[in-house]
Amino acid sequence: MTKILIKFKISFIEFTSLLFIQLHLNKLCTFFHNGKRNANILNTGYETAKLKVWWEPTLSIFKELDCKNEATLPIYNYLDFKSEVMNSLYKRYFYFNQWENSRKPKQERYFFNGEIEINEIAKNETKALINDKIGDSDYIFLGKRIINNYFLPQIYSYFNNMDLNDEFYYIWKRIYWDPNEESLGSYCRKINMKWSMDDGKTWVNFIPEYPLISNEGIY
């Protein structure tokens, strides 16, 4: 049996403004404070698999806190982090007389990240990965097992337990995989799945099967 790491990175686009940040401040701080170092450990229900998720602080309000990357991100407790965000808000929108501009929404991109550690995969699955045997039945079986057993149920519970109201459906629509609407290969590419067998030193694209192409595009 072989140990592997699987990571994913799902991008979201949000239209933010001062009003948006004020209304969602608690949620934003909960999502972003400390990034990967404050990752949520989710119960997979399997002793052989561990899952952790975190958000990248890529919204411009967080960039102003010098959160340029994981290495420079200050370590905060939640209340201190929220205080820093509030101070940054006032500097940005009031000290520099940017109130009018702040009311205009602008497009922002942010990322939901995760890492799955699987302690046991079969030799035939390992061989399919190493040899990059796209379309191989063992590779496809491994991909479906990861998504259906270690990923989707846990991510659904994670978001469903938050007070997101209508935003839950927007987020879940972006994450959910319907095999009748989208091929496994296309889905894995959409969520930027990669695998590693050297504890994350090198990463390889995780594509169990080729994305299917129709007249309507890739699916």
Order of alpha helices (4+ residues) and beta strands (2+ residues): beta-alpha-alpha-beta-beta-alpha-alpha-alpha-beta-alpha-alpha-alpha-alpha-alpha-beta-beta-beta-beta
